[in-house]
Amino acid sequence: VALLQVQEPKALVGSYVGVFGAFGKKHDLTPALELHAAPDLGCSSYQLPPGSISLVRRGNCTFVTKARNAEEAGALGVIISFQTDKVMVMDGSNQSSDEIGIFAVAIGKTLGDKFYHQLSSATESGSGFAPEKVVLSVSPYEPSPFNVSELILISLATALVAAGTFFSTADMRQSNFSSAIAPQTEEIQELDIYMAGGFCVMGSFVLIFLFFFMKYAIYFIMFAFCFGGAMCLTQMMSMCLLHYAQWSREKFMELPLMGPIFKAEAIAFVPSAVLALSWVILRNTEYAWPFQDIIGAGFLCWMQRTLRVPNLKIATVLLVAMFFFDIYWVFISVHQFHKSVMVSVATGGGTGESVPMLIRIPQFGDPLGGDRMLGFGDIALPGLLVSFLRRHDIKSHKKIGEGYFLPSLVGYFVGLCVTIVALSIMKMGQPALLYLVPCTLGLTLLLSLCRGELMLLWDNKARRGTEDPHSSDGGP
């Protein structure tokens, strides 16, 4: 991969991507050179100012011929604009390609047209001012093996799991604020073994449907994300308001089918709606990620607050099923569907829109930009296990260093680190649960087995003599 960094003119300043040819020299970094358009598609002899870069369009002759003519013209490199934005590696099919002493880079039609338009405008300028030149440097693109964005993403995901655990165990803490944010009995949904297995089956059907009908479903997904996320944030902020501001408990209005709306809910709805609307407006820009992450954080914390696994047996069924689910739809589905179904759905399936059910962090410092992403499921599913373990620790009166919550949270952090390393090595989308399940569930099973407490966790029972008969396990 070639990195093109345009320094002039201002309208084109930025970093762009190209593909080095299989022939020619690949310099570590060229100095900033002036770009010149070659005549006749670069298929015949021509002259350029020494030490420049030749720009030619694809066609009429081989890539090697274009590169040789550019070298004979005095250029230090040649940039070949393809007829589409789909760029391939330019091959040198004969021995003469070994004689090419300059670099050759292929770029897409859109970028090529921008260069040609700028050079054409400069050539045809009839004013007394000197026309703007196109000046750029070319170097091999080598992404950093570890970017600060990855550390931020890992830390944020781990913090969200811990925050979800805080909400999940609110009913087991003795404080007024905990009582205010604790879920009511009717709000709690406890998974059984059929629901745990059903996650895998239903998830597969949904993925297949989205894979084939994403162009129709993407807008429903966006609506569900905005509406559901805004409602979760509204509920969470209103709970805090109801606790700290007594006046917010007064009824604001009454709506059909919804009943009374309190002042706390009306006030909390305003910033929630602003966040959702901001994301809708900015969703395809570089400024959308904080809005998406805030909405996603509210959704994930609310999910851990209300959805629970009753014991380690159900957690094991759920996570093992989703472990194989993730592997199949990321890696193995390529053989049946000719592309990774999970990766295709996560990237919008060619709709031009991005699926918002992701935590996104921009790749700070990367000249090509882009985002680091982690799916909600990779946070929520391990989060259910971590929440259960914290509840069991409290029920068994275990201190942080003696229980299972802290090791599982550390294991989650380590699992994410391993995922990033695998992503950097393989340079392709990874099923995060492939690494997270062994580092959380596997660690828990091993640790409990070593402590002789596996069956206590398996059935969610406290060791005899440690359980408080007045404590609640939070179940409905």
TAWO-V191219 format. One record per pair of residues at least 12 apart in sequence whose ideal C-beta (glycine too) atoms are under 6 Angstrom apart, sorted by the first residue. I is the first residue (numbers start at 1). J is the second residue. If there is no record, write none. Layout:
I,J
I,J
This chain:
1,141
2,18
2,20
2,105
2,138
3,139
3,141
4,16
4,18
4,136
4,138
5,137
6,136
7,32
7,135
8,133
8,135
9,132
15,367
15,368
16,111
17,368
18,105
18,106
18,107
19,87
19,89
19,106
20,105
21,90
21,104
22,89
22,91
22,92
23,92
23,97
23,100
24,67
24,100
24,102
24,103
24,104
25,101
25,103
26,103
26,140
29,139
30,137
30,138
32,135
32,137
33,52
33,53
34,52
34,133
34,135
35,53
35,55
35,134
36,48
36,52
37,55
37,119
38,54
38,56
41,56
41,57
41,59
41,60
42,56
42,66
42,69
43,60
43,61
46,73
47,73
48,73
48,74
48,75
50,74
51,76
52,75
53,75
53,77
54,70
54,75
54,78
55,79
55,115
56,80
57,81
58,80
58,82
58,83
63,90
64,92
64,97
66,78
67,100
67,104
71,102
76,102
77,102
77,103
78,104
79,105
79,107
80,106
81,107
81,112
82,106
82,108
82,109
83,109
84,109
85,108
85,109
85,110
87,106
87,108
90,106
115,134
118,134
145,424
147,363
148,364
149,361
149,363
149,364
149,372
150,372
150,420
152,361
153,361
153,372
153,374
154,416
157,374
157,379
158,412
158,413
160,297
160,300
160,379
161,383
161,386
161,412
163,301
164,300
164,301
164,304
164,383
165,386
165,387
165,390
167,301
167,305
168,304
168,305
168,387
169,390
169,391
170,182
171,474
172,394
177,243
180,239
180,243
181,239
183,305
183,306
185,476
187,306
188,306
188,476
189,307
190,308
190,310
190,475
191,309
191,314
193,314
193,317
196,314
196,317
196,318
197,321
200,321
200,325
207,329
207,341
207,345
210,345
211,341
211,345
214,349
214,351
215,351
218,351
218,353
225,356
226,276
229,295
229,298
229,299
230,272
230,273
230,276
232,298
232,299
232,302
233,272
233,298
234,268
234,269
234,272
236,298
237,268
238,264
238,265
238,268
241,264
242,264
248,263
248,264
250,263
252,266
275,291
275,294
275,295
278,291
279,291
279,292
289,360
289,362
292,356
292,360
293,359
296,359
300,379
300,380
303,380
304,383
304,387
309,384
309,388
310,460
311,459
311,460
312,457
312,458
313,458
315,385
315,388
319,437
319,441
322,381
322,433
323,433
323,437
326,431
326,433
327,431
327,434
329,341
329,342
330,342
330,431
343,429
357,376
358,373
358,375
359,374
360,373
378,432
382,412
382,436
382,440
385,440
386,408
386,409
389,404
389,405
389,408
390,405
393,405
395,462
395,473
396,462
396,466
397,466
404,444
407,443
407,447
408,440
408,444
411,439
411,440
411,443
412,440
414,439
415,435
415,436
415,439
418,435
419,432
419,435
